Structure formats: structure tokens, C-alpha cells
Amino acid sequence: MSALPHSPAADRNKEPILAVLRQLLGPRGSALEIASGTGQHAAWFAAALPGWTWQPTEADAGMLPAIAARMAEAGLANVRQPVLLDVEAPQWPTPRAPFTERFDAIYCANLLHIAPWSACAGLMAGAARQLAPGGRLVTYGPYFEAGQAPAPSNLAFDESLRARNPAWGIRQLDEVAAQAARHGLALRQRHAMPANNLLLVFAATAGSAT
């Protein structure tokens, strides 16, 4: 059994997320993952979508060797070496060494609720810079929605997050969408997922530059 860091949640949600990605993504392209964590999603999606090149990134430098080791263990040729990336940086992955390409998809799971609100602005600004024409930003995680009673599990989760860090917490979907709109991105799709999570798809609005 692998000694690499393991997320049970990533194992549980990888297949439902992949099912939606198969509907969204074409046969080939390039994907940038923000906050790759253990690298389980990158490994699973890259193996299932061999026409896609996957670029993992992580803000925790200590996780980069584990992500690289997971990819090597899986023998995946379509995953690049993980790089350090601060979602709030003015250029990704770093101002000194910015990406020289744009990506057909940007994927970010379970970040916004365990980061300060400023990370949402950073994600939307960075996605607007780094998406290729016609590209999409895909986010996954729990959200609160106006006019809908929140699930008790999400209320409890939100309370536990704010107890750990007052700057954390489940975000309001309309506020996330408004932040996206400030950077020329519109919410195009909303997919209900298991365990009271949502998968959201954002794309550039007509006339906006990405």
C-alpha cells in the first residue's frame, strides 16, 4: 500500500466529478489544477482523460514531492511536474516565472471555504488571465445558495471551519458568481453533487478578454 498522503474525500468524489468533466471537456486539451493537495484528483483525471495534459499546482511546498511521487507511481506521461502557486499572486505560478501558455480548463476543488475570501478574487482574476479562448473554470465544493435552506451538514461544517479560522467558511454562491463577473467570467452551469457539494462551470462573458 502506498505511503503517500491520502484524502478519503478525494477518493469519494473523484468519480462523480470525472463524470461531469467527461461531459464538459473535449477529447484533448490542457488543464491547470489549483490547490492539487495530495494529487489524487490529478492522477485520476489524467489517467481517465489521456488526451488532456494536466498541470498540478499547490500553495504548500511540502506537498509538491508527494504529488510528483504519486504521478511517478501511476506512470502518467500526461501530467507535468507540480509547481508552487499562490492563488492570489498577480501572475501564475509566480511573477518571476509566469506561465507562457493559456489553459483550456482550470480546475479548483475544495479551496474557497478553507481560504480567506481574497482567495476567491485571486482565483477569478487568475482564471481570467490564464484561460484560453473558450476555456472554462471548474470549481467544486460546498456553497450556500440564496433562497435554499442549507443542508444541516453544511451548516455544521461551516461552523467548524469558522471555529478553526474566522476567515474561512462556506461561501455564498451569488457572491462567488459576482466576484467572477468582476473579472469577465459568468456562471454557465451548476451541477448538484453528492454530499451537498456543487460543481460550477464559469466561462468568459461575450466581449471579455481572457
Helices and strands as residue ranges (DSSP letters): H 8-24, E 29-34, H 40-48, E 52-58, G 61-63, H 64-74, E 83-84, E 103-109, G 112-114, H 118-130, E 131-141, E 143-144, H 152-164, E 171-172, H 173-182, E 185-193, G 194-196, E 197-204
